[in-house]
Amino acid sequence: MTPLAHVVALPVRAYRLVLSPWIGHACRFQPTCSAYALEALDRHGAARGGWLTARRIARCHPWGGQGYDPVPQGGRVKDDEDRT
């Protein structure tokens, strides 16, 4: 995860630590929006990951979708992956 993505992920981690236990687990999507946000930030960086997260949260309303909605593939190569 890039340093800027770590900064953008701080509110998501704070939400998971402080608010999520009080709100409960009633997410319409799988993975949950917070897990989606952290994965998108890790996989795509701050700019694109933030954009994907904002789009996902915008779809989270009573008339929005539901079900399995994974983070799109692509983006940068992670440091720990084998580069060939």
C-alpha positions, 0 to 999 in steps of 0.5 A, a space after each residue: 500500500 502506498 503511503 498516501 493510501 495508508 493515510 486515506 485508509 485511516 478513516 476506514 480503519 477508525 470506522 471499523 474500530 469505533 463505529 462498526 461494532 455499534 452499527 452491526 453487520 448488515 451490509 448489502 454487499 460481500 465483501 463489506 464496504 470497509 473491507 472493499 475500501 481497504 482492498 481497493 486502496 491496497 490494490 490500486 493506490 489512493 487515487 483509483 482505490 479512493 474512487 472505487 470506494 466512493 463509487 461503492 459507497 454511493 451504490 449502498 442505498 435501499 434501491 442499490 444493488 446487493 450481492 458479491 461485488 469484488 474489487 476489480 483486478 488490475 493496478 500496480 504489481 505488489 512488492 511481494 509478488 513474483 515479478 517475471 
